[in-house]
Structures are given as C-alpha cells and as structure tokens.
Amino acid sequence: MNFEILALVTVLGLAGPLLAWRPSWHLPVILGELIAGIAFGTTGFGVLHPEDPTFTFLADVGFAVVMFVAGTHVPIRDAAIRSALGIGALRAVLVGLAAVGLGVAVAAWFDTGHGLLYAVLIASSSAAIVLPIIDSQGLSGKPVLELTAQVAIADAAAVVALPLVIDTAHAGRAALGALAVAAAAAGIFFLLRHLERSGLRRRLHKISEDRQFAMELRVSLALLFLLCAIATRGHVSIMLAGFAMGLAVAGVGEPRRVAKQLFAISDGFLAPLFFIWLGARLNLREFGEHPSLILLGLALGAAAVLAHIAMRLLRQPVPLGALASAQIGVPVAAVTVGTQMHVLKPGEPAALMLGALITIAAAAVGSRRAAAASPA
C-alpha cells in the first residue's frame, strides 16, 4: 500500500456520505463505502488489493474501532430502558429460538452446513443502526423503550455468540479466548469506574482540555488495543474486543469530548477504510458461478425480518419488529472473520451482506410507518 492508494481510499470514502445524504432514505453510510470498495476491488477494477498486509492491518484497526463505537451505543446506563428489560429480553430470546429453526432450515436448503451461524445472523439486531433511526424519527413511548432493550440484548448476545459458531471445530478454544476478553473488559470497567468516582478522570479531563493532550482518547485507544492483543492471542476476533471495550465505556458513561474525538477518527478515516477494504474483498462475480447464493442472501434477509416481526404475537407493532431486524455489525464481522479463517464457501460472504442489506431496507420502511403512526 502507498500514498496513492491511501488517497484513493480516502476519496472513495466520500461515497458513503453522498449516498446517505438524504435523511429520509435511512441508508447507512457504510453502504456507499462498501459499493465503492466493490467497484475498485476484486469484483470491479482490481485497483485495491485487500490482501496487502498494510491495508489489512489498517482495516483491522478500523474494525476494532468500529466495534468499539458500536458497543458505546448500547444504552446500558439508561434508567428508562431498564424498566423494559423484561419484555425486551423475552422478545430477544424468542427471536433467537425462531432464528435457530430458520437458520438450520436455510443451511439445509442450500447445503452450507452453517445453520448456527445463520441463526446468530437472523437473531441479531444492530444498535448502531436502530438507535440513530429512533432518534432521527423522534420515536418514543413504551413500545420504543421495549424495542431498544430488545435490540441492545440481541446485539450483545450475537457478538458474543458469533466467535463460537463461526468455527465450531474450535469452539472450546474460542470460548476460553472470549472469557479472557470478557474478564479483561470487566477489569477495565472497574478501573474506569474508579477513576470516575474518585474524580481523577475529571481532573485529567480538565488538564487535557486546557493543554490539548487528548489524554482520554489516548487511554481509551491504548485499552482497546490491549483487548485486541488479548483477543488475537486467544484466537478470538477483535470484534469481541472492540465491542467489549465499548460496553465497558458505556457502563461508566462516555465523556462527550471522547465521543467527538472517536467520531472523528472512526467516521473520518478508520471506518471508511475498513468498509472499503471489506467491499474490495467481496467477489460478487462468484454469484455468476453460484447463482443460488443470491437466493441464500434473500432467504437470510427474509428470515431475519420474519423472525422479528413475529413478535407481533407479543404485541410488538409490526413496523417496530421490522426496525428491530436491522443488522450490519454482526454480518460484517461474520464476513471478515469467516474469510480470514477460510470457513465460508465462495460467494457466501456476498450472500451474507445481501441478507444484511435486505434487513436495512425493511428497517427503513418500518421506521417510516412507525413515525407515520406515532402522534405528532
């Protein structure tokens, strides 16, 4: 990788904001970045080489930061959410049970042997997509609180479960690695809470702000990369490390200044680079060799939407059920980890992303209908 390629990647990153320019479309910024990567990567012009070690490492850093930010979006400290945890947890569990049956059925239909992986994907929800949509549409009320609790639980559970199901032959090793990451993240949480309660964090913040040291960001990134090192040593995806770090910060309360700084380095550089790299890795030409995998993507997306809107049986409005089906972080992680470990079949990564895009489209439609049905 050289500066010419880096400049190209930075320019291609602008495709994300341009495609998501109209708020009413509810298109995630990463969609444009993925498309740009596909156009200039393996599927398209072949200018970007995702196997380049420098490009790959920078993408891994971006992946860790993306999952870190996603973890901070989980509303752990929201007292209003806690009152809705019961029904939210029940719906998340029931969606998970339905997802197991649907995932196994889809895997048997297409003979991929990835029933448990599909189940995790179908059951997952993305707080990083759902919560901004709720805010942008001004949705409120008890059903929305229940939805938020359901999404938070499903998101966290899917991130934990994914490393265990993506390579079942080494599930035991992955479980030990996940426990190591969880224990380290718990230690970080207690450390951050001590710094907050003792007032040390506020004093550090004051000095850092006055002298522009960005100390909180530096410490956060150091702890994040430490967790990533533990994860790689334990043969676990850095996805879990990033998300666990995000949860630890969310549990204490993310300082507003750090949130802005993280937004700058993530959405301004590292996240676009990661999603462009991911798009460059996807080979959509394999759909021509395996056209049935297009149906696989459609089936996964439809199964996810069906499993979530089935919560109408527990009095959840259908539009909110469709909104809960939105997924992106877990499918992206599955594609990233699955291709790195060579456990996915040719064309299967693209099918997983197609399924995720279908859920995003369903969530966009559901959010519009929910906003139209809510009182002004």
SVG drawing of the C-alpha trace seen along z (x, -y; Angstrom):
<svg xmlns="http://www.w3.org/2000/svg" viewBox="-51 -26 55 56">
<polyline fill="none" stroke="black" stroke-width="0.4" points="0.0,0.0 1.2,-3.5 0.0,-7.1 -1.6,-6.9 -3.8,-4.0 -4.4,-5.7 -5.6,-8.9 -7.9,-6.8 -9.4,-5.1 -10.0,-8.4 -11.7,-9.8 -13.8,-6.6 -14.9,-7.1 -16.9,-10.1 -19.3,-7.7 -20.8,-6.9 -22.0,-10.3 -23.0,-11.1 -25.3,-8.1 -26.7,-8.7 -27.2,-12.4 -31.0,-12.4 -32.1,-11.5 -35.5,-10.3 -33.8,-7.3 -32.3,-6.0 -29.4,-4.5 -26.3,-3.7 -23.1,-5.5 -21.3,-2.2 -23.4,-1.2 -21.7,-3.7 -18.3,-2.7 -19.0,1.0 -20.1,0.2 -17.0,-1.8 -14.8,1.0 -16.7,3.5 -16.2,1.3 -12.5,0.8 -11.6,4.2 -11.8,7.8 -15.2,7.6 -14.5,4.4 -11.4,2.7 -9.0,4.6 -7.2,1.4 -7.5,2.1 -5.7,5.2 -7.3,6.3 -4.6,9.0 -2.0,6.2 -0.6,6.6 -0.6,2.9 -4.1,2.4 -5.3,5.5 -3.8,4.2 -5.2,0.8 -8.6,2.4 -8.3,4.5 -7.6,1.3 -10.7,-0.2 -12.8,2.9 -11.8,2.7 -12.7,-1.0 -16.0,-0.4 -17.0,2.3 -15.8,0.1 -18.1,-2.7 -20.9,-0.2 -20.5,1.0 -20.7,-2.5 -24.1,-2.9 -25.7,-0.2 -27.7,-2.2 -26.6,-0.4 -27.0,-3.4 -30.4,-4.5 -32.7,-4.0 -35.8,-4.1 -34.5,-1.1 -34.2,1.0 -37.9,0.9 -38.4,2.5 -35.7,5.2 -38.1,7.9 -40.2,7.8 -37.2,6.9 -35.2,9.9 -38.2,12.2 -38.6,11.0 -34.9,11.3 -34.9,14.9 -38.0,15.8 -36.5,14.3 -33.3,16.3 -35.3,19.6 -37.1,18.9 -33.7,18.0 -32.3,21.4 -35.1,23.2 -34.9,20.8 -31.1,20.8 -30.9,24.6 -33.6,24.8 -31.8,22.3 -28.4,24.1 -30.0,27.4 -31.8,25.9 -28.5,24.5 -26.3,27.3 -23.8,25.0 -23.5,26.5 -23.7,23.1 -27.0,23.4 -25.8,22.0 -24.0,19.1 -27.2,18.2 -29.2,18.4 -26.9,15.8 -27.2,13.6 -31.0,13.9 -31.4,13.2 -29.0,10.2 -30.0,6.6 -27.8,3.5 -28.0,0.9 -25.7,-1.3 -28.4,-1.4 -31.6,-1.2 -30.9,-3.8 -30.0,-6.6 -33.1,-5.9 -35.2,-6.1 -33.6,-9.5 -34.0,-10.8 -37.7,-9.9 -38.4,-11.1 -40.0,-7.8 -40.9,-7.5 -43.1,-5.7 -43.2,-2.4 -43.0,-0.2 -39.9,-2.1 -38.2,-1.5 -39.0,2.2 -37.6,2.2 -34.4,0.5 -33.9,3.1 -34.6,5.9 -32.0,4.6 -29.4,4.0 -29.7,7.5 -29.7,9.1 -26.8,7.1 -24.6,8.0 -25.6,11.7 -24.9,12.0 -21.4,10.5 -20.6,13.0 -22.1,16.0 -20.6,15.3 -17.0,16.5 -18.4,19.7 -20.5,20.7 -18.4,19.5 -15.8,22.2 -17.4,24.9 -14.4,27.2 -12.5,24.7 -15.5,23.5 -13.8,24.5 -10.7,22.5 -12.9,19.6 -14.9,19.8 -11.7,19.6 -10.5,16.6 -13.9,14.9 -13.8,15.4 -10.3,13.9 -11.5,10.8 -14.6,10.6 -12.5,10.7 -10.1,8.1 -13.1,5.9 -14.6,6.2 -11.3,5.2 -11.3,2.1 -14.8,1.3 -13.9,1.3 -10.8,-0.7 -12.7,-3.4 -15.5,-3.5 -12.8,-4.0 -11.3,-6.9 -14.7,-8.4 -15.9,-8.1 -12.6,-9.3 -12.6,-12.4 -9.3,-11.5 -10.9,-11.3 -12.4,-14.8 -9.1,-16.3 -7.3,-14.5 -10.0,-15.8 -9.5,-19.4 -5.8,-19.4 -6.1,-17.5 -8.7,-20.0 -6.7,-23.1 -3.4,-21.8 -5.0,-19.8 -3.4,-16.5 -6.4,-14.3 -5.4,-12.0 -8.8,-10.3 -8.8,-9.3 -5.2,-8.1 -6.0,-6.0 -9.2,-4.6 -7.3,-3.5 -4.5,-2.0 -7.0,0.1 -8.8,1.0 -5.6,2.2 -4.7,4.2 -8.0,6.0 -7.4,6.7 -4.0,8.2 -5.7,10.4 -8.3,11.4 -5.7,12.3 -3.6,14.3 -6.8,16.1 -7.7,16.9 -10.9,14.7 -11.9,12.0 -11.1,8.4 -14.8,7.8 -15.4,9.1 -12.6,7.0 -13.9,3.8 -17.5,4.4 -16.5,5.4 -14.4,2.2 -17.4,0.2 -19.7,1.8 -17.2,1.0 -17.1,-2.6 -20.9,-2.7 -21.3,-1.2 -19.3,-4.1 -20.5,-6.8 -18.6,-8.0 -17.4,-11.6 -18.8,-13.8 -15.3,-15.0 -14.1,-11.4 -17.2,-10.6 -16.5,-13.5 -12.8,-12.5 -13.8,-8.9 -16.3,-10.0 -13.6,-12.0 -11.0,-9.2 -13.6,-6.5 -16.1,-8.0 -13.5,-10.3 -10.9,-7.7 -10.7,-4.3 -14.3,-3.1 -14.5,-4.1 -11.1,-2.4 -12.4,0.8 -15.6,0.9 -13.9,0.1 -11.4,2.9 -14.3,5.2 -16.1,4.3 -12.8,4.9 -12.6,8.4 -16.2,9.3 -16.2,11.1 -19.6,10.6 -18.5,12.4 -18.9,15.6 -22.7,15.0 -22.4,15.8 -20.7,19.1 -23.0,19.9 -26.3,18.1 -28.1,20.0 -26.2,17.9 -28.3,14.9 -31.3,16.8 -29.3,17.6 -28.9,13.8 -32.5,13.2 -33.5,16.1 -31.3,14.9 -32.7,11.3 -36.3,12.5 -35.8,15.0 -34.4,12.2 -37.3,9.9 -39.8,12.7 -38.4,13.7 -38.5,10.2 -42.0,9.2 -43.3,12.4 -43.0,10.6 -46.4,9.2 -47.6,12.2 -46.2,10.4 -48.0,7.1 -45.0,5.5 -46.1,3.4 -45.0,4.8 -43.1,1.7 -41.0,1.8 -40.4,5.5 -39.1,4.7 -36.9,2.0 -35.5,4.5 -34.4,6.8 -31.8,4.2 -28.3,5.8 -24.9,4.8 -22.1,5.2 -22.6,9.0 -22.8,9.8 -19.8,7.6 -17.9,9.5 -19.0,12.8 -17.8,11.9 -14.5,10.5 -13.7,13.4 -15.1,16.1 -13.0,15.1 -9.9,14.7 -10.4,18.2 -11.5,19.6 -14.6,21.2 -17.1,19.6 -17.8,21.0 -17.1,19.0 -19.9,16.4 -21.2,16.9 -19.7,13.6 -21.5,11.6 -24.7,13.6 -24.4,12.6 -24.0,8.9 -27.0,9.1 -29.1,10.5 -28.0,7.6 -28.9,5.0 -32.4,6.6 -32.9,6.1 -31.7,2.5 -34.3,1.8 -37.0,3.4 -35.9,1.3 -36.1,-1.9 -39.7,-1.0 -40.7,-0.1 -39.3,-3.3 -41.3,-5.4 -44.5,-3.6 -43.8,-3.8 -43.2,-7.6 -46.4,-8.0 -48.4,-6.1 -47.0,-7.9 -48.7,-11.1 -47.2,-14.4"/>
</svg>
